[in-house]
Amino acid sequence: MHNDSIETLLLRHYSNAGPTPPAMEQRIVASVRLEAQELRRQERIARNWRSRPVSRRSIIKLVTLGSAGLGVVSIGLEGLHALESALVGQDTTQPAVS
């Protein structure tokens, strides 16, 4: 349906004898202008990121911070597992025997 023309959509919704929605042309023009403005903004952001030099130091810092964050998450998960074991009062790492 998103490939249908505006005329097709209006005919489907209002039929041949239906009234034209008020200020339709102005709303369509405003919508197209906003979309074009958003596209220009995204292109400008992408162009700025592409033109920005990236140093090895900043890449290493990013990788280090990401690794440290994963380590903290891992430690937190291990702590939760230990807490769960203490609260339940049994070793939850052992499978149940049926």
Buried (B, 14 or more C-beta within 10 A) or exposed (E): EEEEEEEEEBEEEEEEEEEEEEEEEEEEEEEEEEEEEEEEEEEEEEEEEEEEEEEEEEEEEEEEEEEEEEEEEEEEEEEEEEEEEEEEEEEEEEEEEE
